[in-house]
């Protein structure tokens, strides 16, 4: 049985994406380390953390390449990735609200290594 507190922490990990700045990475990381013994919360926090870290790394790479003018062509790709992460974060939060697990697309290999 999944409790309301478990659901709330899992939702918070996913919706931290809306915080912007480094908060969108720090929040799921803190939730993961505080509740790593709870499989439901840990899985949701790990999924959110890897998805949001992937976006952060992609943004940093595009930002660096933009300094060289190469990355300017990648900005639409980054915008698309951000949109996908936004909608999948909301979907993941809804799954957590229902007490279900959610796995972000395309990042399972990274999640399993963590």
C-alpha positions, 0 to 999 in steps of 0.5 A, spaced: 500 500 500 502 506 497 501 512 503 499 519 501 506 521 504 510 516 499 505 519 493 507 526 495 514 525 495 514 522 488 510 527 485 515 533 488 521 529 485 518 529 478 515 536 479 521 539 481 522 540 474 518 546 474 523 549 479 528 551 474 535 553 476 539 547 480 533 546 484 530 541 479 536 537 480 537 538 487 530 536 489 530 529 487 537 528 489 535 530 496 528 526 496 532 520 493 538 520 499 533 521 504 528 516 502 532 511 498 530 505 503 523 506 500 522 503 493 516 507 491 519 514 492 527 512 491 524 509 484 520 515 482 526 520 485 531 516 481 527 517 474 526 524 475 533 525 477 536 522 471 531 525 466 533 532 469 540 531 469 540 529 462 536 535 460 542 539 464 547 536 461 544 537 454 543 544 456 550 545 458 553 542 452 548 546 447 550 552 451 558 551 450 557 549 443 553 556 442 559 559 444 562 556 438 556 558 434 555 550 432 550 550 438 545 555 435 543 549 430 541 545 436 537 550 440 531 547 437 533 540 439 534 542 446 527 546 446 524 539 444 527 535 449 525 540 454 518 540 452 518 532 452 521 532 459 516 537 461 510 533 459 513 526 461 514 529 468 507 531 469 505 524 466 510 521 471 507 525 477 500 523 475 502 516 475 505 517 482 499 520 484 495 513 482 500 509 486 503 507 480 511 506 477 513 510 471 519 510 467 521 516 463 522 514 455 530 513 453 533 513 459 532 506 462 539 504 461 542 510 465 537 509 471 539 502 471 546 504 472 545 509 478 
